[in-house]
Amino acid sequence: QVQLVESGGGLVQAGGSLRLSCAASGSGFSINAMGWYRQAPGKLRELVARITNSGITNYAESVEGRFTISRDNAKNTVYLQMNSLKPEDTAVYYCNANIRTIVNMDYWGKGTLVTVSS
């Protein structure tokens, strides 16, 4: 059973920074791409950033230049460094990982709330 556990959310003022972490636990798996999505109240879940197992990244246009995604393959962990936060970044942030056990499947964390006050 593979689980993703996020940490690092919280309340921050506009212009501040937060770092999210997501660790995959379990046994007998390998991780392909990992990413972060977010869902604001009344809106659809959207991709924030994604990183392949070879380190290729892509970002939503709205966070390009402010957010940085990285991963530690030895720790099965993905990070999201968020700088210059804006009130519109307020959302529940979800970790996603495409994981191979017998087959490839997408796994999701339970989410961590990020609130940016103006």
Helices and strands as residue ranges (DSSP letters): E 3-7, E 10-13, E 18-25, E 30-39, E 46-51, E 57-59, E 67-72, G 73-75, E 77-82, G 87-89, E 91-100, E 104-108, E 112-117
